[in-house]
Amino acid sequence: MSFWKDFNQGLIKENPVLRLMIGLCPVLAVSNNAINALAMSVAVAFVLIGSNFVVALIRKIVPDEIRIPIFIIIISTFVTISDYVMQAYFQDLHHALGVFVPLIVVNCIILGRAEAFAYKNPVLNSVLDGVGMSIGFALALGSIGMIRELLGAGSVFGFQIFNPAVAATIMILPPGAFITIAFLMAALNKWENKVQ
Amino acid sequence: MKRIIELGIILMTFCVISAAALSLVYLFTKPTIELYSQRAFEKSLREVVPAAHSFTEINKKGMVFYQGMVNGIATGAAFSVTSQGYSGKIELMVGVDLNGKVAGIKILNQRETPGLGANVIKPVFLKQFIQKSLQDPIEPKKDIDAITGATISTRAVCRGAKSALDAYQTVRDKK
């Protein structure tokens, strides 16, 4: 049963963005449309699952004193790999996400999960934790991206829904991200209170 | 002391493994990355000088431009210019035909405000520059419809287009 719990907790209960409020920098920067948000989620998922896997694998041979530098080496290796791959096969996305792909290195979700979970748990649990957290991150980022793109540019995934001239431009500017995150958090809290 | 050396060796081992993995990925992706960036550049040249079949890089009087050719005859030239926008430099590629008129214009890179200035990349806006020459004012409110809320970005593109036309004039005069 603990497998399910490890997978599940990242989705809503400990959703990295809407609950733990970590990794907000890329959330603000790349959630101005749905496609960028999803591409960022995929890159983060690759790095998070990969680093959780490797950290859990080597946790017994890593001395306590130098675990953080070793985590950082592992994470930055995965980040650089995803940066190269994106640059080679998904130029447009790489162009749109720009500096935020290399900046995944300092995304605290990833180091946070390596330190708080993968370092103390077996490989399978850690991978499941990574998958759950990535889905939670993608859900949050994706819904923020869709809401902002719809209200700010009148489109979703690039498909025009209404005339962009009447859209609220503020929604695709940085303040729009804060407003959207606040409303989503409020909705999530309300829903959880009701469930309890 | 012994512990420090131990830790150092462990850390170094991780670094070496990581470096090996990265060089492998780099080796695999490098040809694709270069191929695509080359192709993207050629594609943008072809977009701004649609008549040309091939391009040759020419360096004349300190100016680099790309001469478009059809069967060995020049059909126009593409100039890569930059212009100061609202939140950074706007890089443009401007094609000029043999009559000194804009044949095509494309934004290569920009960091303007999303939803406002970033709209300079839209074809609806860029279309206005086609067939403009140095005889035209190329200014917002005169012959160019500015983007609402983004006068500075609009002006930057106008300046970029003009500087490309100027550059064309210079290289042609000195022929």
Interface residues (C-beta under 8 A of the other chain):
Chain A: N32 I61 V62 P63 E65 I66 P69 I70 I73 I74 S76 T77 T80 I81 Y84 V85 Q87 A88 Y89 Q91 G152 A153 A167 T169 I172 L173
Chain B: E6 L7 I10 L11 F14 C15 S18 A21 L22 V25 Y26 T29 T32 I33 Y36 S37 A40 T113 P114 G115 L116 G149
